[in-house]
Amino acid sequence: MPAIFLPPAYAVGLGAQLRRQEAALRQKLAGAGARALSLQPQLQKVMGELAAAKAAEAQRRARAFAAATEVADQNAKLAALTRELGALRRRVEQLSEALNKAVALDAQLALRAQRGAVLVQISGRQKLLEAAQAAAATARQIVATARHETAPATDRQAALQLELSRLSAELPRPATRLRLAEVLLAAAHARFVVDQEAPAWRREVAAACVLVVAVHDDLLAGRYVAEGHGEVLAGRAHATLQALQAQVALQRWGEARALFASASRPEWFFHHIFNVFVFWCFGLYLGEERQRLAELLAVHEHSLGLRGAYARAFVALLRRDAPLFSLSLRQLLQAEWEAWRQLPQKGLGLINLGGLALVRLAATAQLPWEEADVGLTLPLALRQ
């Protein structure tokens, strides 16, 4: 590990700076929050109407699909019945010709009986044909009605989506809310460096996590238009990753799994983005999806730098390889500290939440590791 010097004066000054940032962010969010409060009834109304419109569209599509399937089935039945009727009518013609040529009374009676039986079959098939024609006509009408309703329903849904976008723009921006959570995390780290009070640190970190969870709950509920806030979705935001790691470090297993479930978007699984990759590593491990995690790690295990260190740490957890875990953890701590040193805001780097979370997972798995030389960003008081 590199030498990390964190004199109390540095942490005190950083804490004062973070308090000013927190006050500015809270003031900004308070103004937006006041506007949002007045918009809540309208927002809830539009969200309800949009949800109803989407549900109606899904039902309409389901009805149209079922009706189209019914049309295809009835058309197939009509084709089969038409072929059968053609064959039966030809049989009647053949029996009629034979009857005209027959001389013996017994032969005539037998032919008449056969022709009568075939005529009964024709009558039955004709009724089935008419029923199939009626069913096909009804199904075609359902398809036509669905097509006729689609255009105005699509226009209505688009109008509701635009109105939701307009209202969402008045709400506090998710990125700003996550930025406040980051500031609170950094402030908790700075205070811990000064006073070494682990219980206070845990309370402050948990409070910051609540803000992150609220943002993703709002996104999941549809209060924001997802396409306008892609930078905070699917684990892309650093605050989301930090919150998940913090929940693991605090052994809040249920909250950690819930955050992963609400924030992850399988359709946006862009694991070549670093934050998304680490977010999914933790999420898959917590969900005990070992095979999927192993497949993901196989892609990144030999990467350089911080990504590779995280990948190999999780590989070590899966394989129960204590030496590899210890080595990967030290590499991770060093690489992450070097990365934080390049940023103007170093508060989040004072305590390595990713390292703490990995150590907590190792302890839960009863995987021993070499605790020497892990540096000041993984303090013993927070590992216990």
N, C-alpha and C positions, 0 to 999 in steps of 0.2 A: 504494500500500500504506500502511496505517496505520503509525505508528511503533510498533515492537515493542522494548521494552527488557527484556532477559533478563540481568540481572546474575548473575555466577557464584554469588553468595550465595543468590539465589533458587533456582537449579538445585540447589545443594548441599542446601538445606533441603527442597526437593521430593523429592530423591533419598532423603533419610533417611526422609521420610514414606512413600515408596513401598516402601522396604525393610521397614518395619514392617507395611505392608499385605501384602506378599508373604509375610512370615513367618506372619502370621495365617491367610492363605488356604492356605498349604502345610500348616499344622498342622490346619486343618479338613479339607482333602482327605486328609491322611494317615490321620486317624481313619476317614473313610469308605472310604478305600482298603483299610485293614486288614480292615474288614467285607466289602468287595467281594471280596477275595482268598479269603476263606473260602467265599463264595457262588459262586465261579466254576464249580465242578463242577456244582452244581445249576442255575445259570443256563445253562450250555452244554447240559445235558440238556433243560431246558424249551425252549430255543431250537431244539434239534434236533427235539424232538417236535412243536413248533408248525410248523416248516418242513415236516416230513413230513406233518402234518395238512393244511396248506395245499396241498401238492403232491397229496395224495390227493383233496382236494376238487376241485382243478383237473382231475384225471384223471376223476373221477366226473362232473363237469359235461360234460367233453368226450365221455365215453361216452354220457351221457344225450342230449346234443345230436345226436350221430351217430345214435343209435338212433331218436330222434324224427324226424330227417330220413329215416331208412330207413323208418319207419312211413308217413310221408307219401308217399314214393316208391312203396312197395308198394301203398298204398291207391289211388294213381293208376293203377298197373299193373293192379290188380284191377278197377277200374272200366272200364278199356279192354278187358280180357279178357272181362268180363261182357257188355259191349256186342257184342264180336265173336262170342261164343258165341250170344248171342240172335239175331244176324243169320244165323249159320251154321245154327242150328236151324230158323229160318224158311225158309231155303233148302232144307233137307232136306224140310220139309213140302211146299214147293212142288213139289220134284222127285218126291216120293211121289205127290202128287195127279196130276201129269202122267203118271207111270208107270201109274197105275190107268186113266187114260183112253187111254193109247197102245194101238194095235192092231197096228201093224207091229212085227215082231221087231227090226229094226234100230233103231227108235226106242226100244224097250224097253231094248235093250242099251246104247245111248248114255246113256239116263237113269240106268240102274243104275250105269254107270261114273262119271257125274257125281256121283250121290248117294254112291257109295263114296269118291270123292276128298274130298267135303265132310265125310263122317264121319271120315276120317283127320285132316282139319284140326281137327275138333271134339275128337278124342282128344288131339291135340297141345296145343291151347289149354287143355283140361281139366288136363293135367299142369302147364302153366305156371301155371294158376290155383291149383292145389294148392300148388305151390312158393312162389308169392307169398303165399298165406295162411300157410304155415309160417314164411316169413321175417318177415312182419308180426307174427305171434304171438311169435316170438323177440325181435324188437325191442321189442315192448310189454312183455315180461317184463323186459328190461334197463332200460327207463324206470321200471317199477314198482319194481324193486330199488333203483335210484338214489334214488327218492323215499323209499323205506322207510329207506334208510341216511342220508338227509340230516339228519333231526332229531337222532339221537344223535351224528353226526359234528359237527354245529354246536354242540351242547352241549359236546362234548369240546374243540373249538377255543376256545370262549368260556372254559372253565375254564382252559385253558393260557394264554390271553391275560391272565386275571386273575392267575394265578400269576406270569407274566412282569412284570406291572405291579407286583406286590408286591416281587419281587426287584429290579426296576429302581429302586424307591424307596430301596433300601439302597445303591445305587451313588452315587459322587460326582455331584452335579448338574451337568449340562452347563453351565448358566449360571455356576456357581461356577468351573468349569475355564476357561471363556472369560474370566471376570473376572480370573483369575490371568494369562492371556495378555496382557490389556490392561495390567495393572500392569507386567508385564515389558517391554512395548513402551514404556510411559511412562518406566520407569526407564532403558531404553536411550537414549531421547531426552534425558533429563536429564543422563546421564553424558556424552553427546556435547557438550552445551552447555558443559560444564565442561572436558573434555579434548580435544575435537575429534578424537578417534581414530575415523576412519571404519571401519577393519577390525574393531575391537571392536564398534562399533555394528552392523555387518552380522552378526557372529556372534550377538549377543544378540537381534537381530530375528529371525534365522532360527530360533533356539531357541524363541522365542515362537510362531512360526508352526507349529512341530512340535506344540505343545499344541493349537492350533486344528484342525489336520488330524486329530489323534487323536480329538478329540471327534466330528467329522463321520464319521470311519470307524466309530466305535462306533454312532452313530445309523444309519448306512447298514447296518451289520451286524445291526441289530435288537436291540442290547443295551438300548436304551431304547425305551419306547413313545412313538412320535412325537407322538401326540395330547397327551401330557402336557408336551411341551417345544416347543410351537409358536413360542415367542419366539426360539428359536435356529435355527429351520429356514429353508431357502430364502433364505439371505442376510439375514435380518432382523437378526441380532445384529451390532452394530458391530464386535466383535472379528473376525468372519468376513470382513467387508468389509476391515478393516484388514490382515488376514493376506493376502488376495488382492492387495491393493495393494502390500503389502510384497514378496510373491513376484515381482511384476512389476518393482518398483523394484530388486530384487536380481538381475533377469534369470534367475530360476528358472522358465523358461517351462513346463517339464513339470509342476513342482509346482503352478504357478498353474492350469493347465488341469485337473489332477487334483482340486484343491480345488474348483474350480467344478463339476466333474462330480459330486463326492460331496455337495456342500452344496446345489446348486440343485435345486429340485423344480418341474418344469414345471407340475404341477397346482396349485402354490401361487404362480403367477407374479403376485403382487400388486404390480405395478410402480409403483403410486401411493404405496407405502411407499418413502421416500427410500432407505434402505439397499438394499432389493431392487432398485430402479431402477439405482443405481450399480453394484451387484454384477453385474447382468445386462449392463450396458454393457461392463464389462471382460470378462466371460465371452464374450459374443457377438463382441467384437473379437478376443479371443485365438483363438476358434474359427473366425475368418474367415467368420462368417455376416453378411456385410455388408448383405444385403437386410433380414434380420430386425432388425438394429441400426438401419438407416435408418428402418424403420417405427416402431420404439420411440422413436427420437429425434424423429420428426415429431410425436409426441404431446406431448413435453416441451420442445421446442426454445425455445419462447417463454415458458417459466416464469420466474418471478422468483427472485432469490436464488441459493442454492447449487445447487439442482436445475437451474436454467436454465444456470448456468455450466458444470456438468458436461456437460449436453446439448450445448451449443454447442462445448465443447472436442472432444467426439467427432465432432460434425458437421465441425469443422475438420480432424480427422484423416482422415475419409472423403473430404473434398473437397480435401485438401492445401492448405488455406487458412491460410498462416502468420500473417498479421495477425490473423485471427479467433482462431486458437489462442492467440497471445500475449495478446490482450485477454481471452479467456475464462479463461486461466490466472491472470492477475492478479485478475480478479473472483472466481474460485474461492478463491484464497489469502486474499483480504480477507474474503470472506463466511465462510469456515471459521474464520479467526482470531477474528472477532467472535462466532461461535457458541461457540467454546471459551472465550472470556472470560466467558461467562455461567454456566459450569459450575464447581462447586467443585473438581473434579479437572481441572487444565489440562495434565497431563503429556502426554497424547496429542496435544495441539495444538502442542507445541514443534517437532515435525518433521511436515510435511504429507505423509503417505504417498500420499494421492491425487494431489497435485501431482507428487511424485517419480515415481509410476507413469506419469502422463501424459507427463512429460518423457522417460521411458525409451521409451515407445511412439513419441513423436515422433522421437527419435534413431534408433530402429530403422527407422522409415519414411523417414528422411533428410529430415525436415521441419524447416527452420530456423525459429527463433522468437526473439523479442526477450528476451534474458536480463536486461536492466536492470530494476531496481526490482521484483524478485520477493520481496524481504523475507528475513528471517532463517529463516523456516520451511522454506525450500527451499535449504539450504546448498550451496555449490558443491562441497565435498568429497564430498557424497553423490550429486551429479549426475554425477560423473566416472566 
